[in-house]
């Protein structure tokens, strides 16, 4: 990143969108901070690992815009981290980056989580709101009783991969296989000796995120969340899907109230694949 960030708004932008590499992570973190986002290095590293990170630079090499496309086979793709430097707002760079990501996604169903600030652009590009993600943050007060789940072991991975593909309706193996190294904890629940749900917890800058959470029932989701969050002394975060109001009420009862929300949007109003009734919390909003 050139000295003197944020950069001058008078410098033109190089038109060609480029694929970024992990070596350019510091530039991405600086751009995030320019937009008052946290410099979430652990999160960005995973996104670089599983997705395609695209960027725009000005003529002196400053990164002035990013977006990330994460593909799950040919059926499903997520767009995230749509960032434009504050001094470059209003020039259509966000639209340019989004159009590039959509073109790269091909015929896949494309989804994203939209803030109120970004939603008008996404609507103009053909995205339609299909739900809401409610972000709950607090210090979890665990219920009494023994754990109903167990730590995942390497031998569980095939069952977890099978379950994840079934529930998401797409092959996310390149993401799921990285979760043991990314998350602090992974746990599973079983029915009849078969893995029927799994969940993870990973540490961000200011809290520990519980996610993903995929399970057969709401009660199994509660079990997984409680067993993970109950071991964490600081604040935890749950990004809860609006299809499960009972789970949101339960989170609030256990001292994790709602903080904000984002719109779940899908391009062209296509239905999301899979069984969303068993889908409770994403790995992160950037990935689903």
N, C-alpha and C positions, 0 to 999 in steps of 0.2 A: 504494500500500500504506500503510495507516495506521501511525503510529509505534508502536514497541514490539513489533515482530514477534519471537518468535511471539505470537500473539494469545491472549487469555484463553479458556480452555475453557468459560467460563460463558456466552459470548455465543451466542445461537441462530443457526441457519443459515437464510438465505432459501431457501425450498423450490424456487423456480423455477430450473431450470438455464438458463444464459444462454450464447449464442454469444459468444465473446471475439474481440477485434480485436487487430491487431498493436500498437496503442497500449498494450495490457495485458501485453505481453511482460515488462516489468520485474517485474510481480507474479508471473508464471509462474516466472521465474528465482529470485525470492525463495522461492517455495513449494518449488521443487526443492532449494534449499540447506537449507531447513528439514528436508527428508527426507534430507539428506546426499548429494544428487546434485550433480554439477557444474553450474554455470550455463552451459549449452551454447547460447550465443546463436545461433551460426551454424546449428546444428541446429534449434533452435526456429523460427527465421525460415523455414526451408524447410518445416517442418511447418505453420506458419500459412499459407504460400503454397499448399500443395497439399491441405491437409486442413481439417476443421472442428474448431476448438478450443472445447470446452465447459468451463464453470466454475461453481462454487458460491461464494457470498460470504456472510459473516455480516452481521449487521444494521448494522455500522459500515463495511462495504465491503471488509473484508479477504478476499482470495481464499483459500479453505480447501480447494478441491478442483478437479482438472482431469481431463479425458480428451480424446483426439483420435481422430477417425474420419477415415480417408483412404479415399476410394472410388476404385475402378478400374472405371469403367463400372458396369453393373448386376450384374456377375458376382462381384466380389471386393472386399473391404474389409479394412483393417487398423485395429486399435484399439491405442493406445499412450498413454504418459505418464499412466497412471492414478495420480494423486497425491492424497493427503489429508494436510492439516497434522497434525503429530504430536499436537497437543492436541485434535484432533477425531477421532482414531482410535476405532474401536469403535461409531460411531454409524450405520453403514450407508451412509455417504456414497459409499464406493467402489462398493457395489452399485448405488446410485441412479444414479451416473454411468455405470456399465457398462450398466445397463438402458436408459438413454436412448440411448447410442451404438448398442446392438443394435437398438432400435426404428428409429433413423434409417437403419440399414444395410439394412432391408427384407429382401428375399429373397437378398441376396448371401451368398456364402461368406465368413465372418468369421474372421480369424486374428489371433494375437498371439504375442509372446514373453513367457513368464512366469518371474519369479524364484520361488524357493521360498516367499518371503513372500506373493506374490500368487496363487500357484497354487490354494490352497484355495478362494478366492472364485470364481475362474474355473471350477473344477470344479463348484461349486454352481450356477453359471449355465448349465451344459451344455457347457462346453468340454472337449475330449478331447485328450490329448497325442498328437501324430502324429510327433514327432521331437525332435531336440536341436540347438541351435546352440552350438558350442564357440568361445569367444572366446580367440584366441591373440594375445599381445602380446610384442613384443621388437624388437631391432635386427636387421633382416634382413641375413643374409650372402648376397649374390647369387652365383649360380652363374657359372662362367666361360662365355664365349661371347657372340656378338653378339645384339642384340635380335631377337626373332622377331615383334614386333608393331610398329605404327607409330602416331604420334599421330593421333587422329581429326581430321577437317576438317569444315567445315559441310556439304559435299556428302555426307558419310556419314550424316547424320541420318535420311533416309528409310529406309535399310537398317537402321540401329540400331533405329528405331521398329518396323519390321516384325519384326525378330528378337525384340525384347523382348515384343511382343504374342504372338508364337507360343510363346515359352518360358513366359511367365507365364499364358497363357490368358485374358488380360484386357487392356483398353486402358489403358496407363499413360502415354499421351503427355503429359499435363499434368505428370507428374513427369520423364520422360525429357527433354523439351524444356528443362527448367530445369537439367539437369546440367552443360552447358557453363559456365554462370555460377556454379554451386555448387561444382563440383569444381576442384581444382588441375590435374588431368590427366585426359584421357580417351584411351584407346588402343583400337585394333581389331586383330583378326587376320583374315586373308582366306584363303579356299580357292577356287582358280580365279577369282580376281579379285572374289569376292563376300564381303562382310563376314559372317563366321561366328561372331564373338564380339566382345564389347566389355567394357571395365572402366574404372573410375574410381578416383580417390584424392582424398579431401577432408580438410582439416585440422580437427581438434577441439582442445579445450583442451590435452590432455596427450599426444596422439599424432596420427598420420595414419591414417585408416581407408581401407583398400582395399575398395572396393565401389561399385557392384555389380560382380559378375563373372559373366557368362553366356557360355558357350562350347560348341563342338561336342564337345570331348573334355577329359579331365583334363589332358592335356599342353598343350592350348591355354590352359586356365585357369592352369596353372603359368607359361606364357610371359607371359601378361598380368600376373599378379601379380608375377613377377620383374622385368619391365621397369618396372613402376610403383614397387615397393618398393625396387628397386635404386638409385633416384635420391634416396632419402630418408635423411638422416643420422641422424635421431632414431628413436624407437620407432614401430613400425607396429602396426596391429591388423587381424586377419582374423577375421570372424565366419563360421566354416566350418560348412557343413551336414553332418550326420552321415551322409548318404548317400555321402560321399566320404572314407573313412578313409585312402586313399592320399594324398590332398591334405593331410590333417591330419598324417600322418607326415612328409611332405615339409616342411611348415611348421616342425615341431619340429626337423628336421635342419638347417634354415637359421636356427636361433637364434630362432624365434618360438614359444615353448612355450604350452601351454594355460594360461589363467588362471582361467576359470570357465565356467559353462554356463547356459543357460536352456532351458526347454521350449517347443517350438513347439506351439501349441494351436489347434484349429479348433472353432468352435461347431457342435454337433450332429454331430460326427464326419464332416462332409462331406469328401470328398477335395478337396485343393487342385487347381485346374485347371492345365493346361499340361503342359510336359515338364520335370519336376523333375530328370531326369537331366542336363540341361544348365544347371541353376541351381546355382551354387556359393556365392556370397556376396551378401547383400542390400545395397542402398544403405546401410541401417542397420536395426537390428532393429525400429525403430518403423515402418518402411515396407515391409519385405520386399524 
